[in-house]
Each structure stands twice: as C-alpha cells, then as structure tokens.
Amino acid sequence: MKAKKTFIIILIFSLALGLLSACGGEKQSEKSYESDFVYLPEYTKIELTDKNMQLGHVSAKLGDKILISAIERFESDENAEELEIKNISYIYSFNMENPKLEKLPSYEPLVISELGEGDFSIVTSDISNISADKNGNIFIIETYYAAGMNEDGESKQGSFIRKLDSAGKELLRVETESLIGSEEKGFLQGIILSPEGKLCLISSGQGSKLIFADENLKPVGEKSLSDVGWISGNAQSAEGKTYLMYFGNMGGGMVSELDFEVKDIKKGMSLDKDAYAMYTGGGGFDFMVGDNANLYGVSAETGKTEYILNFVNSGIDMNNLRLLSTLENGDLLALTDNSMSYFLGGGGGSGENQSYEMIYLTKAPKEETPEVQTLTLAG
C-alpha cells in the first residue's frame, strides 16, 4: 500500500512538472516531437576491399555517387631490418544503389607525386576535406608528412588544395600557405562550394577568415571571422543557397546565409533549438540541424525548427554519422562508421573489425507503419 501511495505522489508530481513545462519556456515540448510521418531504415553494409584499409571521416555527394577518403596502411614485419610505416589516403566512390567501393581510377596521392624516389620509412597522408560541384569537379584538402630512418633524419611535409576531375585526375593544386598567408598562424578548416562551383575557404586559428576564390583557386575576396567565431558547419538548400552555422563570440548558435556575390555573411539568426551539426536541406526545409538526439528541419526565413526523426530510433549513432543527405524524393541517406579502432587514433586495428553502413531512410506515413509493441516489466 505504501508503494502504491508513493507511486501516486510521484505521478502527480510528474504531471505538475509537465504542466509547468507546457505553460512556460521557449523550448519546444515533447509533444512537438510527434510527426505525421516516420523514416523506415534499411541497412546495407559497405564491404572494404582490403583488411589493411580504413575509410576516412570526410565524404561528399557527387551525382548518384558518394565520395569518401580511405587510408591504406602498410607496416613492415617486426623482424624486418628497417621499420616501415605508411598510411596513404586515397579517394573511393560507391553507388547508392550498389555500395561497392571503387578507387577513383585517375587519383594519385599527393605524397607519391611530391616525394618521387625519396627514401622515406614513415609516411602519412591525410585528406581532411572533400567537396564536389554539379559540374563534376572535386576539391580536396590534402596534407602529407614523410621522414627517413637514416642518420640524416630527412623529412618533408606539405599541405595543398587540389582540384580534380570526376575520375580523380588532378587539374591544379595550390599550397595552402599561399592562400592563408605565411605570416598568419592558421589552417584551412574546410571548403564551401556553391552549386555553380564558386569557392569559399574557411581559414581558422589566428586571423580566422573566409577566403573567396575563383575556379582556379585564386583569391578574389576575404571576410574576417573576428565577429563570428568558430564555424561548425555549412549546408545548401534545395534552391542552391548556402548557410553557415557558427557560435558567436557572445555564445549561442547562429545561422547566416553566405553570399558569394558580395563575398560576405548576411545577418545571422538564432535557432529555437540547441544544435551543433548542420546538413543539406530538402523536403521543404532550407537545411537541417541535429543535436545529440534528434534531427530537425529548418526554415531560413523564420529560424523555426520542425522535428524530423530521432537518431537512436532510426538506428543512427550520432557520434558515428559521417554523411547525411536529403534525396530528391524526400528520403534520407546516411553513412555511419561503427569502427571500434582507428589507424591514426593510436588504436591500431584492421579492416576486419570495422563496420561501415549505408542507411537508406524511407519517408512513410505514420498510420501505414506497423505499431511498435512496448514491453512493460512487472513490478
């Protein structure tokens, strides 16, 4: 009887808190998370072509294909006379209908073309950004480091932006230092592409700024980020507008449209949800944002968010999400990395214990989906 009274008191207290939450506060209530439609997940495992291979953490959509970086690892036997450790990044692609990985046929890693016949025992190359425009041009940020194990201890390193064609053949390359400025202690955080192929480079660190460039990677304008802060994401609407998410110096997430014509950021707006990730728009939304639990569609005109789905219920671990794209029919495509270890994170491992999945999320009316059975434990 005592337990029953305690339960009733807790229930009344919970209802009272619910009423108070509904009456006040700017945050949306749990009821707003209800929707007339759901997304049904279909999982497809992406098979790696080699056990000494690991997919990277950057990807881009190019037509009906997904581009993704991949690291191929070679390490000499522990009994070998000379130690060799090589982690070299390549670009692979797969079709959304048949996720079989294929290496871009004409792509040559920067570290190979730059080092030539140099005798280096430790080699690392990394692709930190991939972007693609509707004309089939691919832009990447690629860095490398190489060191010899001889007495001279010779080493080389470099960082470049490379423009490639759709097969991976290099069209041109520019050293990142020439864009940022050798006197500034910064680094290229990312590349933003308009659908027409106009470029905007994000330079972070000391003297952070946006660098607008033409198709030949020649700077044509700059915008200081001193009053903006860290840019945490960017996305394009279905109409081709580009939006930035950033955390202003006064705190709090903000979103602004990036204007490639005037080379500036338009007046920012606050979202009615705390979010830290941003995704391409579609399905009636200008762009989408995500927090630790949910995905929301956003209207750029009002800044209002609308609940789309819960990541956990859709089988997506937010921490492992590498790509989320809205398809023309309103469905969603997600790419997740469920690896337990990483080559470059100090954990070692091999392709045998990695799991990459493509998740196709089909939009369906809620009333047409099977009702979920909830099991209640007897107490």
C-alpha positions in Angstrom: 0.0 0.0 0.0 2.9 2.3 0.9 4.5 1.7 -2.5 1.2 2.5 -4.3 0.9 5.8 -2.4 4.5 6.7 -3.3 3.7 5.9 -7.0 0.6 8.2 -6.9 2.6 11.0 -5.4 5.4 10.7 -8.0 2.8 10.6 -10.8 1.1 13.8 -9.5 4.4 15.5 -9.2 5.4 14.4 -12.7 2.1 15.7 -14.2 2.6 19.0 -12.4 6.1 19.4 -13.8 4.7 18.6 -17.3 2.0 21.3 -17.0 4.6 23.8 -15.8 6.8 23.0 -18.8 3.9 23.3 -21.2 3.0 26.7 -19.9 6.4 28.3 -19.9 9.8 28.3 -21.6 10.8 28.8 -25.2 11.9 25.3 -25.9 9.6 23.0 -27.7 7.7 20.5 -25.7 7.8 16.7 -26.1 4.5 16.9 -28.0 6.2 18.8 -30.7 8.4 15.8 -31.4 5.3 13.9 -32.7 5.0 13.8 -36.5 2.6 12.5 -39.1 5.4 10.5 -40.8 8.3 8.3 -39.9 11.5 7.2 -41.5 12.0 3.5 -42.0 15.7 2.5 -42.1 17.2 0.0 -44.5 20.8 -1.0 -43.7 23.5 -2.0 -46.2 27.0 -2.9 -45.1 29.8 -1.4 -47.1 32.5 -4.1 -47.7 36.1 -2.9 -47.5 38.4 -4.1 -50.3 41.3 -4.9 -48.0 41.8 -5.7 -44.3 44.6 -3.1 -44.2 42.2 -0.3 -45.2 40.1 2.1 -43.3 37.5 4.6 -44.6 38.2 8.1 -43.6 36.0 10.7 -41.9 35.2 13.0 -44.9 32.8 12.4 -47.7 30.8 14.2 -50.4 27.9 13.5 -52.7 28.7 13.6 -56.5 25.6 12.9 -58.6 24.4 9.4 -57.6 27.7 8.5 -56.0 29.3 9.1 -52.6 33.0 10.0 -52.5 34.9 9.1 -49.4 38.5 9.1 -48.3 40.2 5.9 -47.4 43.5 5.1 -45.7 45.6 2.2 -46.9 48.1 1.0 -44.3 51.4 -0.8 -44.7 53.7 -1.8 -41.8 56.8 -3.9 -42.1 57.2 -7.1 -40.1 58.6 -6.6 -36.6 61.6 -8.8 -37.6 62.4 -6.7 -40.6 65.8 -4.9 -40.7 64.2 -1.5 -41.3 60.9 -0.3 -39.9 58.4 1.0 -42.5 55.0 2.5 -41.6 53.0 4.0 -44.4 49.4 5.4 -44.1 48.4 6.8 -47.5 45.0 8.3 -48.3 43.1 7.6 -51.5 39.6 8.5 -52.7 37.0 5.9 -53.3 33.4 6.1 -54.5 30.3 3.9 -54.3 26.9 4.0 -55.9 23.9 4.4 -53.7 22.2 1.5 -55.4 25.1 -0.8 -55.0 27.6 0.3 -52.3 30.7 -1.4 -53.7 33.8 0.6 -53.1 35.8 1.6 -56.2 39.0 3.6 -56.2 38.9 6.7 -58.3 40.9 5.5 -61.3 43.0 8.6 -62.0 43.7 9.7 -58.5 47.3 9.8 -57.3 48.1 10.6 -53.7 50.0 13.8 -53.2 52.6 12.2 -51.1 53.6 9.9 -54.0 53.8 12.6 -56.7 55.6 15.0 -54.4 58.2 12.7 -52.9 59.3 10.9 -56.0 62.0 8.4 -55.3 62.8 9.7 -51.8 63.8 7.1 -49.2 61.3 7.6 -46.5 60.3 4.9 -44.0 57.5 6.7 -42.2 54.8 8.3 -44.5 51.4 9.7 -43.6 49.0 11.4 -45.9 45.6 12.7 -45.0 42.5 14.1 -46.8 40.7 16.4 -44.4 38.0 17.7 -46.8 36.2 16.6 -49.9 33.7 18.8 -51.8 32.2 18.4 -55.2 30.1 20.7 -57.5 27.4 19.8 -60.0 29.9 20.0 -62.9 31.9 17.0 -61.6 34.8 19.0 -60.1 36.2 17.7 -56.9 38.1 19.8 -54.4 40.2 18.3 -51.5 42.5 19.5 -48.8 45.4 17.1 -48.6 48.5 17.1 -46.3 51.4 14.7 -46.0 54.4 14.1 -43.8 57.4 11.8 -44.5 60.5 11.0 -42.5 63.5 8.8 -43.1 65.1 6.5 -40.6 68.6 7.2 -41.8 71.2 9.2 -39.9 70.3 12.4 -41.8 66.7 12.2 -40.5 65.4 13.9 -43.6 61.8 14.9 -43.5 59.3 16.6 -45.8 55.8 17.9 -45.3 53.2 19.8 -47.3 49.6 20.9 -47.4 47.7 21.7 -50.6 44.2 22.3 -52.0 43.8 20.1 -55.1 41.2 20.4 -57.9 40.3 17.1 -59.5 38.0 15.9 -62.3 35.3 13.3 -61.6 37.8 10.4 -62.2 40.3 11.9 -59.7 42.8 13.3 -62.2 44.5 16.5 -60.9 43.6 19.7 -62.7 45.6 22.0 -60.4 47.0 22.4 -56.9 47.7 25.3 -54.7 49.8 25.3 -51.5 47.5 26.3 -48.6 50.1 28.6 -47.1 49.9 30.8 -50.2 46.1 31.3 -49.6 46.2 31.8 -45.8 49.4 33.9 -45.8 52.7 32.6 -44.3 52.7 35.3 -41.6 49.4 34.1 -40.2 49.2 31.1 -37.8 46.1 29.5 -39.2 45.0 26.4 -41.0 42.3 25.6 -43.7 39.4 24.1 -41.8 37.2 23.4 -44.9 36.0 24.2 -48.4 32.5 25.5 -49.1 31.2 25.1 -52.7 28.2 26.8 -54.3 26.2 24.6 -56.7 27.8 26.6 -59.5 31.3 25.8 -58.3 32.2 29.1 -56.6 34.6 28.6 -53.7 34.9 29.8 -50.2 37.7 28.6 -48.0 37.5 28.6 -44.2 40.7 29.6 -42.5 40.7 29.1 -38.8 43.1 29.9 -36.0 44.8 33.2 -35.5 43.3 35.7 -38.0 40.4 33.4 -39.0 38.6 34.4 -42.1 36.7 33.3 -45.2 38.7 33.3 -48.4 36.6 33.6 -51.6 38.4 32.1 -54.6 37.7 31.6 -58.3 37.7 28.2 -60.1 41.5 28.4 -60.5 41.8 28.8 -56.7 42.9 32.5 -57.0 41.7 34.6 -54.0 39.1 37.2 -55.0 38.0 38.5 -51.6 38.1 38.0 -47.8 35.8 38.2 -44.9 37.1 38.4 -41.3 35.5 36.0 -38.8 36.5 38.1 -35.8 32.9 38.9 -35.0 31.6 35.4 -35.9 33.7 32.9 -34.1 34.1 29.2 -34.9 32.2 27.9 -38.0 30.8 24.5 -37.0 29.0 23.6 -40.3 27.6 24.6 -43.6 24.8 23.3 -45.8 23.0 24.1 -49.0 19.2 24.5 -49.6 17.4 22.8 -52.5 17.4 26.3 -54.1 21.1 26.5 -54.0 21.6 28.9 -51.1 24.5 28.3 -48.8 24.1 28.6 -45.0 26.7 28.7 -42.2 26.3 27.6 -38.6 28.6 29.2 -36.1 28.9 30.1 -32.4 29.2 33.9 -32.0 31.6 35.5 -29.6 28.7 36.2 -27.2 27.8 32.5 -27.2 24.9 30.6 -28.7 24.4 29.0 -32.1 23.7 31.2 -35.1 22.9 30.6 -38.8 23.6 33.0 -41.6 23.4 32.9 -45.4 26.7 33.1 -47.2 26.6 35.5 -50.2 29.2 34.5 -52.8 28.4 37.6 -54.9 29.1 40.3 -52.3 31.6 38.0 -50.5 30.0 38.5 -47.1 27.8 36.8 -44.5 24.2 38.1 -44.2 22.6 39.0 -40.8 22.5 36.0 -38.5 19.5 34.4 -36.9 19.1 32.3 -33.8 17.6 28.8 -33.9 14.9 27.8 -31.4 16.9 24.6 -30.8 20.4 23.9 -29.4 22.2 22.2 -32.3 25.8 21.6 -33.3 25.5 19.8 -36.7 24.2 21.0 -40.0 23.0 19.1 -43.1 21.8 19.8 -46.6 18.2 20.9 -47.0 15.4 19.3 -48.9 11.8 18.0 -48.4 10.5 21.5 -47.8 13.3 22.6 -45.5 16.1 25.0 -46.3 18.6 23.0 -44.2 18.6 20.5 -41.3 20.3 20.6 -37.9 20.9 18.0 -35.3 21.6 17.8 -31.6 22.6 14.7 -29.6 19.2 13.0 -30.1 17.1 14.4 -32.9 17.2 15.8 -36.5 15.2 18.9 -37.3 14.2 20.7 -40.5 14.7 24.5 -40.5 13.1 27.4 -42.3 15.7 30.0 -43.1 13.0 32.7 -43.1 11.8 32.2 -39.6 14.5 30.1 -37.9 11.8 27.7 -36.7 12.7 24.1 -36.4 10.5 21.1 -37.1 11.2 17.6 -35.7 12.1 15.0 -38.3 13.4 12.0 -36.6 15.2 10.6 -33.6 18.6 9.3 -34.4 18.5 6.3 -32.0 15.1 5.2 -33.2 16.4 5.3 -36.8 19.4 3.2 -35.9 21.9 6.0 -36.2 24.7 6.7 -33.7 25.1 10.5 -33.9 28.8 10.1 -33.0 29.4 7.8 -35.9 27.5 9.8 -38.5 29.8 10.7 -41.5 27.2 11.9 -44.0 23.5 12.8 -44.1 21.9 13.8 -47.4 18.3 14.6 -48.4 17.3 12.9 -51.7 15.0 14.5 -54.3 12.1 12.3 -53.2 12.4 13.4 -49.6 14.1 10.2 -48.3 17.3 10.4 -46.4 20.7 8.8 -46.9 23.1 8.3 -44.0 26.6 6.9 -43.9 27.9 5.7 -40.5 31.2 4.5 -39.3 30.9 1.9 -36.5 34.6 1.1 -36.2 36.0 0.0 -32.9 39.5 1.2 -33.7 41.3 3.7 -35.8 44.7 3.6 -37.6 45.6 7.2 -36.9 44.0 7.4 -33.4 46.6 5.3 -31.7 44.3 2.3 -31.5 45.6 0.3 -34.4 43.4 -2.4 -35.8 42.5 -3.6 -39.3 39.6 -3.7 -41.7 38.5 -7.0 -40.2 37.0 -5.2 -37.2 35.4 -2.3 -39.0 31.8 -1.8 -39.8 30.5 0.8 -42.3 26.9 1.1 -43.1 24.8 3.0 -45.6 21.3 3.6 -44.1 18.5 4.5 -46.5 15.7 6.1 -44.6 12.4 5.9 -46.4 9.7 8.5 -45.5 6.4 6.9 -44.8 3.0 8.0 -43.3 2.8 7.1 -39.7 -0.5 5.3 -40.0 0.8 3.0 -42.6 3.7 1.7 -40.4 3.4 -1.3 -38.0 2.6 -0.3 -34.5 5.6 -0.8 -32.1 4.9 -3.2 -29.3 6.2 -1.9 -25.9 7.1 -4.4 -23.2 6.5 -3.4 -19.6 8.3 -5.1 -16.8 6.1 -6.4 -14.0 7.0 -4.9 -10.6 
